Amino acid sequence: QVQLVESGGGLVQAGGSLKLSCAASGTIGSIRAMGWYRQAPGNQRELVAVITIGGSANYADSVKGRFTISRDNAKNTVYLQMNSLKPEDTAVYYCNLDSFRLVRRTYWGQGTQVTVSL
């Protein structure tokens, strides 16, 4: 069984910063990539950023230049540094793990709330 434990969400004023963390544990297999998605009320879940095990990162256009994804392969942990936060960044942020163990598998964290106030 695989568990993803997220932390770091909270309430911040516009222009502020937060750093999210997600630690994976259990019978993971080979990690292909880890990433962050978000879902605001009434919206579909959308990709925020993803980083491969090799270190290649991709970002949603809306967060480029403000957010930075990084990972610690030894700890099976992914981070999301969020700077210059805007009210439209308010959402539940979900950690995602893309792994391979006999077959390709995808796992999700429980989500952490990020609220950006004016």
Order of alpha helices (4+ residues) and beta strands (2+ residues): beta-beta-beta-beta-beta-beta-beta-beta-beta-beta-beta
